[in-house]
């Protein structure tokens, strides 16, 4: 689990976070079965979820400056 806090006047958005997650998973996303699903009807932010046979990522954004990332890698 990672907890990140944005400093300064920079801003986040659902689209920026989804793009960043998709780019970080690009080797996994080459398989059409792996997708990033966005749920934006939760409070002010959103939840992004990606589940594959190899990795599971849940990203929670509070709509302001705080991001939680839960990353699980299935490795023997």
C-alpha positions in Angstrom: 0.0 0.0 0.0 1.3 3.5 -0.9 -0.1 6.8 0.3 0.8 9.8 -1.7 0.2 13.5 -1.1 0.5 16.2 -3.8 2.5 19.2 -2.7 2.3 22.7 -4.0 -0.2 24.2 -6.4 -0.2 21.2 -8.8 -3.6 19.5 -9.5 -4.8 16.0 -10.2 -7.7 14.8 -12.2 -9.4 11.5 -12.9 -8.0 11.5 -16.5 -4.4 12.2 -15.3 -4.5 9.4 -12.8 -6.1 6.9 -15.2 -3.5 7.7 -17.9 -0.7 7.3 -15.4 -2.0 4.0 -14.2 -2.5 2.7 -17.8 1.0 3.8 -18.7 2.5 2.0 -15.6 0.6 -1.1 -16.5 1.4 -0.9 -20.3 3.2 -4.3 -20.5 0.2 -5.9 -18.8 -2.4 -3.9 -20.9 -1.0 -5.3 -24.1 -3.3 -8.2 -23.3 -6.9 -7.1 -24.1 -8.2 -8.8 -21.0 -6.6 -6.3 -18.7 -8.4 -3.0 -18.4 -8.5 0.0 -15.9 -12.1 0.5 -14.7 -13.0 4.0 -13.3 -15.7 4.6 -10.7 -16.2 8.3 -10.3 -19.5 8.4 -8.5 -17.8 8.0 -5.1 -17.4 11.3 -3.2 -15.3 14.0 -4.8 -12.7 11.7 -6.3 -12.6 8.3 -8.0 -11.5 4.7 -7.6 -9.5 3.0 -10.4 -9.3 -0.8 -10.5 -7.2 -3.1 -12.7 -7.2 -6.8 -12.1 -5.1 -9.3 -14.1 -3.7 -12.7 -13.5 -0.4 -11.1 -12.6 -1.2 -7.9 -10.8 -4.1 -6.1 -9.0 -4.1 -2.4 -8.5 -6.7 -0.3 -6.6 -6.1 3.4 -6.7 -8.3 5.7 -4.6 -8.2 9.5 -5.0 -10.0 11.8 -2.6 -10.6 14.5 -5.3 -8.0 16.8 -3.9 -4.4 15.9 -3.1 -4.4 12.5 -1.5 -4.0 9.2 -3.4 -3.9 5.6 -2.0 -2.5 2.8 -4.1 -3.0 -0.8 -3.1 -0.7 -3.0 -5.3 -0.7 -6.8 -5.2 1.6 -8.8 -7.4 1.0 -12.6 -7.7 4.5 -14.0 -7.7 5.6 -17.5 -6.6 
